[in-house]
Amino acid sequence: AIPPLSLAGGGAPATIDLRNHFTAPAITGQVVQFDTVLGRFNVELRADAAPRHAANFLAYVQSGAYSGSFFHRSAALEAGGSSIVQGGGFRLSGSSISSIPKLAPVALEYNLPNSRGTLAAARTSDVNSATSEWYFNARDNTTILGPANGGGYSVFGRVLGNGLTVVDRIAALPISAQLSPFTELPVRNFSGGSLTTGNLIVVNTVASASIFPAGSGASVI
């Protein structure tokens, strides 16, 4: 409970740090905020289940690697619409596209299912090849991306609150194969002709966030 305060008329204001009185028991991991052209959303990292992948992702975040990147893939792994939306591999520099420099690969940490709303590491057929790329599960991919599929794919985060509305918005977009080498590129405001950077789903920033508002920086609530 917040203790009672005595205020004198015309006196100095009282400051209460709400962090001392409120908690978010359901959120125990580091939170990051994605700021995209389609809206912001927050993700809790699951270092308890995938510590190497969470640390790897944070290293890219802290270096600013994902600023100006974009979602380059929206794929239907099974019939019924987009299953995953993927990013973290490429970024914009003016009108040019370049690959995000890669850190050392991370070994597989399959401990959580690829359920709807989770964040997981993209990789090649080598189970220990995950680097900068990640994807959000827009549908329940527990079976198709589970252990029977080459050992599974490492989940290291989950979308918080109503953030899935942004992920769903991206997953619902049409895809284009016009911009090589991308064959499943989600695009917006596009009705034909040549693609421009304005048609891409840009990630303005990905930054560490706090549970409670602060004087500056991103916060969850």
N, C-alpha and C positions, 0 to 999 in steps of 0.2 A: 504494500500500500504506500501511496505517496504521503509523506508526513505533512501535517498542517504547517502553514507558514504565516508569519505575522508581517504585514506590510504597513508601512507608515505612509500617510498621504503625502505625495510629493517626494517620497524617498526613492532610493535606488530600486530598480526592478529586481525581481528574484528569478534565478535561472534554475530550471530543473532538468537534469540529464535523464531522459526517459529510458536510456539504456540500463539504468540501475533498477528499473521498476517493471520492465516488460521483457519477455523472452519469446523466442520462436522455437519451441522444443522440437518441432518436426524438421527443422533445418539445422544440421550440425556441421556440414561441410562448407568449404569455401564457395562463395557465390560469385559468378561472373555475369555481366550484363552484355547482351548482344544489342547493338544499335544498328538497325537495318533501315533501308529505304521504305520498308513496309511496316515498321514499328519496332519497339523495343521489347525484349523479354529477358527473363533471368533464368539462370541455370545453376543448380547446385552440383558441385563436383563430388564424386564418390571416391575419395582417396582411401576410404576404408575397404573398398572392394577392388579398386584398380589403382594403387598408389603410383606406379610408374607412369601410367597414362595420364593421371591427373596432374602429376608434376611436369610431364612433358608438355601438356596442353598449356599449363600456366607459364611455362618458359616462353612459348610462342606469344602468349597474351602479353606478358611483361615486356617483351621486346618490341611490341607494336606490329608484329608480323601480320596480323589479321586486319589491320586498319586499311580500308580501301580494297579489301578482297571481295569476292562475290560467290554466290551459290552457282556452281558450274554444272550440277547434275541433279535431275529429278527423275528418279527411276521407279518403274513398276516392277517389283521383283516377282509379283504374282498378279493374276488378273484382278481388276477392280480399282485401278487408279494408282497414283504415285504411292510408293511404299517408303522411300527415303528421299531426303533432300540433302545434298552433299556440298561441302565447301572446304575452305582451308588450304586449297592448293594453288590458287592464282590470285593476283591482285592487279589493280589498275595503276598505271602511271601516265597520267594524261589520257590519251586515247590508245595507249599501248598496253598490252597484257604481258605480264611476266610471271614466272613461277616463284612461289615463296621458297626462299632458301631452306633447306632441310637440316634438322639436327639428326643425331644418331637415331637409328630405328629403335623401336620399343618392342620388347618381347610380349607375346600374347598374355593377357590377363582375363580370361573368360570366367567371370564369377557371377555376373548378373545377366538376365535375359534381355533380349532386344525388344522389350515391350514398347508400346506406344508412348511417345514423349521422352524417350531416353536419348542420350548423346553417346555415340560410339565412335571408335577409331576405324577409319578406312584403311585398307591394306591390300596388298597383292595376294597371290596364291601362297606366298610365303607367310606363315602365321606370325613371324617375328619381324615384319616389315613396316609396321605402322610408323608414320612420321608426322607431318603437319595436318594431313587431311582428316576430316571428321564428317559425321552425318547424323541427322536427326531421324529417328524412326517415326514417321507420320502415321504408320499403322502398326499393329502388333506383328512383329517379325520374329517372335520367339522361336518358332520352328525353323523357318527358312534360314535364319542366321545363327542357329544354335550349334552345338558341338558336332552334329552330324555333317555340317557344312565346313569341312576342313578344320575342325577344332573350335569353330565359333568366332565371333567378332566381339572385341572387348568393349563393354559398356563402362563409361566412367563419369556419367552425369545424368541429370534429369531436369526437364523443364519445370519451372515453378509456376504456381498460380494459373492465371489465364493466358500465359505465354504461348500455349499451344495454338491459340487463334492465329498468331503470326506464322507459326510453322505450317498450319493448315492452309493459310493464304498462299504461301509459297508453293506448297504441294499441289494446289488447285490450278496453278498457272499453266498455260500452254507451254510446250517445249519446242525448241528449234534445233536443227542440225546445220544451220547456215554458217555458224562461226567455228571454223576448224581450230582445234581438233575436237570440239565439244559436239556430241551427237544427241545429248539429252539436256540441253541448256534451258532452264526455266526463264521465260521472258515476260515482260509486262509492257503494256501500252504499245503492243506490236500488232499490226494488221497486214503486214506484208512489206516487201521492199527490203532494203538493207538494214541490218541490225546496227544499232549504235550503243555506246556505253550507257545511254539513258534507258535502254531496254533491259539492262542487267539488274539482278537483285543484289545490290551492293551492301556489303557489311561495312558501315562507316567505322565502327570501332568494336572491339571486344575488350572489356576492362573489368578488373576486380571490383566487386561491389560489396557494400556493407549491408547488414540487415536493417539498420536504422539510418535515417537521414543524417547527413553530415553537412558541414558548411560548404563543402565542395566535393566533387566526384559523384560516382553513381551510387545509388542505394536502392534497396529492394522495396521498402515501404516508406 
